[in-house]
Amino acid sequence: MSSTSDGLLHIGRFVDRTVAEGPGERTAIWVQGCTIRCAGCFNPHLWTFRGGTPTPTGEVIERVLAAGTQGLTLLGGEPFDHAAPLAEVARAVGAAGVSVMTFSGYTTAQLNGQVHAGRPGVAALLEATDLLIAGPFVAALVDRDRPWAGSTNQEFVQRGDRIPMAAVAATPDRLEITVAADGVLSVNGWADDETLDALLHDLGRRRAATSASLR
């Protein structure tokens, strides 16, 4: 397990508002850098620790709170490879009443082992997390029933009372596609390759038809 230690949070992507990364409207942060590198990962461009936007944790906290959402979701990359700065962010927004949901490719046993080995950042991020989804993505075990989980081996662990499991069970899986003014597509959420390809293909045809009608 690696961990950033330069006092900054290396952000690969920041979404102020989304309904596809957990229950309710949430802010989502994807960190830049992962040592696990699951086969079939949806975000392999976030494996490298090079790149991303180094951002002081104070600025991150201000931006999360300014978004005014009910929750913060931490993804990656691998959040626990950035445990210390993310723990600082999670503690601060949690104190303001914002729930924290954290995804990890590590199993709960591996994370607990790191805590017992004396990694305070891991312990702090676990402590500040209300809902943990833990375990590597396994392409042969695709989960088509639970929201947000990529594969059936992944564990849902409720660690606080801000995200009850009843809310998890009542929330459908969502795929959120946003088209910016410059035409750039952004995708949040999870879908299998066939579903995603079909959606993007249909969207591409609709955009082409709209463009043709404007000529």
C-alpha positions as CSV (number, residue, x, y, z in Angstrom):
1,M,0.0,0.0,0.0
2,S,1.4,3.4,-1.0
3,S,0.4,6.7,0.4
4,T,0.9,10.3,-0.7
5,S,2.8,12.4,1.9
6,D,3.3,15.8,0.4
7,G,0.5,17.5,2.3
8,L,-1.6,17.9,-0.8
9,L,-4.5,16.0,-2.3
10,H,-3.8,14.8,-5.8
11,I,-7.1,15.1,-7.6
12,G,-7.8,13.3,-10.9
13,R,-11.4,14.5,-11.1
14,F,-13.8,16.6,-9.0
15,V,-17.6,16.6,-9.6
16,D,-19.5,19.2,-7.6
17,R,-22.9,17.4,-7.9
18,T,-23.9,13.9,-9.0
19,V,-26.6,11.4,-8.2
20,A,-24.7,8.5,-9.6
21,E,-22.0,8.0,-6.9
22,G,-24.1,7.1,-3.8
23,P,-27.4,7.9,-2.2
24,G,-28.8,11.4,-2.8
25,E,-27.0,14.3,-4.4
26,R,-23.3,14.1,-3.6
27,T,-19.9,15.6,-4.4
28,A,-17.4,13.2,-5.8
29,I,-13.6,13.2,-5.7
30,W,-11.4,10.8,-7.8
31,V,-7.8,10.8,-6.5
32,Q,-4.9,10.3,-8.9
33,G,-2.9,7.2,-8.2
34,C,-3.5,3.5,-7.3
35,T,-1.3,0.6,-6.5
36,I,-3.9,-2.1,-6.9
37,R,-4.7,-1.8,-10.6
38,C,-7.6,-4.2,-10.9
39,A,-8.0,-5.9,-14.3
40,G,-10.9,-4.3,-16.1
41,C,-10.8,-1.1,-14.0
42,F,-13.1,1.6,-15.3
43,N,-10.4,4.3,-14.6
44,P,-7.0,3.0,-15.6
45,H,-5.9,6.6,-16.4
46,L,-6.0,7.2,-12.6
47,W,-3.5,4.4,-11.8
48,T,-0.4,6.6,-12.2
49,F,0.6,8.9,-9.4
50,R,1.9,11.4,-12.0
51,G,-0.5,14.1,-13.1
52,G,-3.7,15.1,-11.4
53,T,-4.1,18.5,-9.7
54,P,-2.3,18.9,-6.4
55,T,-4.7,20.8,-4.2
56,P,-4.3,21.9,-0.6
57,T,-6.8,20.1,1.6
58,G,-8.3,23.4,2.9
59,E,-9.3,24.3,-0.6
60,V,-10.8,20.9,-1.2
61,I,-12.9,21.2,2.0
62,E,-14.1,24.7,1.0
63,R,-15.2,23.4,-2.4
64,V,-17.0,20.4,-1.0
65,L,-18.9,22.5,1.5
66,A,-19.7,25.2,-1.1
67,A,-21.3,22.6,-3.3
68,G,-24.0,22.2,-0.7
69,T,-24.6,18.5,-1.3
70,Q,-25.6,16.0,1.4
71,G,-22.6,13.7,0.9
72,L,-19.1,13.3,-0.3
73,T,-18.0,10.2,-2.2
74,L,-14.3,9.3,-2.5
75,L,-13.1,7.2,-5.5
76,G,-10.0,6.8,-7.6
77,G,-7.5,5.7,-8.2
78,E,-7.3,4.3,-4.7
79,P,-8.5,6.5,-1.8
80,F,-6.5,4.6,0.8
81,D,-3.3,5.3,-1.1
82,H,-4.1,9.0,-0.3
83,A,-5.4,8.2,3.2
84,A,-3.9,11.1,5.2
85,P,-5.1,14.1,3.1
86,L,-8.4,12.4,2.4
87,A,-8.9,11.8,6.1
88,E,-8.4,15.5,6.8
89,V,-11.1,16.3,4.2
90,A,-13.5,13.6,5.4
91,R,-13.2,14.7,9.0
92,A,-13.9,18.3,8.2
93,V,-16.9,17.8,6.0
94,G,-18.3,15.1,8.3
95,A,-18.1,17.6,11.2
96,A,-20.3,19.9,9.0
97,G,-22.9,17.2,8.6
98,V,-21.9,15.8,5.3
99,S,-21.9,12.0,4.9
100,V,-18.8,10.3,3.6
101,M,-18.8,7.2,1.3
102,T,-15.4,5.7,0.4
103,F,-14.6,3.1,-2.3
104,S,-11.5,0.9,-2.0
105,G,-9.9,-1.9,-3.9
106,Y,-8.5,-3.2,-0.6
107,T,-10.5,-5.7,1.4
108,T,-11.6,-4.8,4.9
109,A,-9.1,-7.4,6.2
110,Q,-6.3,-5.6,4.4
111,L,-7.3,-2.2,5.6
112,N,-7.6,-3.5,9.2
113,G,-4.2,-5.0,8.8
114,Q,-2.8,-1.7,7.8
115,V,-4.4,-0.1,10.9
116,H,-2.8,-2.7,13.1
117,A,0.5,-2.1,11.4
118,G,0.5,1.5,12.6
119,R,-0.8,3.5,9.6
120,P,-2.7,6.4,11.2
121,G,-3.9,7.8,7.9
122,V,-5.7,4.6,7.1
123,A,-7.3,4.5,10.6
124,A,-8.3,8.1,10.3
125,L,-10.0,7.7,6.9
126,L,-11.8,4.6,8.1
127,E,-13.0,6.5,11.2
128,A,-14.3,9.4,9.0
129,T,-16.1,7.0,6.6
130,D,-19.9,6.4,7.0
131,L,-20.1,3.8,4.2
132,L,-17.2,1.7,2.9
133,I,-17.3,-0.3,-0.3
134,A,-14.2,-2.5,-0.1
135,G,-12.6,-5.1,-2.3
136,P,-11.0,-5.4,-5.7
137,F,-13.0,-5.4,-8.9
138,V,-13.3,-8.9,-10.3
139,A,-14.4,-8.9,-13.9
140,A,-15.8,-12.5,-13.7
141,L,-18.0,-11.5,-10.8
142,V,-19.9,-8.5,-12.2
143,D,-22.6,-7.3,-9.8
144,R,-25.9,-6.6,-11.5
145,D,-28.0,-6.2,-8.4
146,R,-26.4,-3.9,-5.9
147,P,-25.9,-0.2,-6.7
148,W,-22.3,1.2,-7.1
149,A,-20.5,-2.1,-6.6
150,G,-18.6,-3.4,-9.6
151,S,-18.4,-7.1,-8.5
152,T,-20.2,-9.4,-6.1
153,N,-17.1,-9.9,-3.9
154,Q,-17.1,-6.3,-2.8
155,E,-18.2,-5.6,0.8
156,F,-20.6,-2.9,1.9
157,V,-19.7,-1.8,5.5
158,Q,-21.8,0.7,7.3
159,R,-19.5,2.6,9.7
160,G,-21.8,5.4,10.8
161,D,-25.5,6.2,10.9
162,R,-25.6,8.8,8.2
163,I,-26.0,6.3,5.3
164,P,-28.3,3.5,6.6
165,M,-28.3,0.2,4.6
166,A,-32.0,0.8,4.0
167,A,-31.0,3.8,1.9
168,V,-28.5,1.7,0.0
169,A,-31.1,-0.9,-0.8
170,A,-33.6,1.7,-2.0
171,T,-31.2,3.5,-4.4
172,P,-31.1,2.2,-8.0
173,D,-27.8,2.0,-9.9
174,R,-27.5,5.1,-12.1
175,L,-25.4,6.0,-15.1
176,E,-25.0,9.8,-15.5
177,I,-23.8,11.3,-18.8
178,T,-23.1,15.0,-19.0
179,V,-22.4,16.9,-22.2
180,A,-20.5,20.2,-21.6
181,A,-21.0,23.3,-23.7
182,D,-17.8,22.4,-25.6
183,G,-19.1,18.9,-26.4
184,V,-17.0,17.0,-23.9
185,L,-18.8,14.0,-22.5
186,S,-18.5,13.0,-18.8
187,V,-19.7,9.7,-17.4
188,N,-20.4,9.0,-13.8
189,G,-21.7,5.7,-12.3
190,W,-21.1,2.2,-13.5
191,A,-22.4,0.1,-16.4
192,D,-21.2,-3.0,-18.2
193,D,-19.4,-2.4,-21.5
194,E,-22.3,-3.4,-23.7
195,T,-24.7,-0.9,-22.0
196,L,-22.2,1.9,-22.0
197,D,-21.3,1.4,-25.7
198,A,-25.0,1.3,-26.6
199,L,-25.8,4.5,-24.7
200,L,-22.8,6.4,-26.1
201,H,-23.6,5.2,-29.6
202,D,-27.1,6.4,-29.3
203,L,-26.0,9.7,-27.8
204,G,-23.5,10.2,-30.7
205,R,-26.3,9.6,-33.3
206,R,-28.5,12.1,-31.5
207,R,-25.8,14.7,-31.4
208,A,-25.0,14.2,-35.1
209,A,-28.7,14.6,-36.0
210,T,-28.9,17.8,-33.9
211,S,-25.8,19.2,-35.6
212,A,-27.2,18.4,-39.0
213,S,-30.4,20.2,-38.2
214,L,-28.6,23.4,-37.2
215,R,-26.7,23.7,-40.5
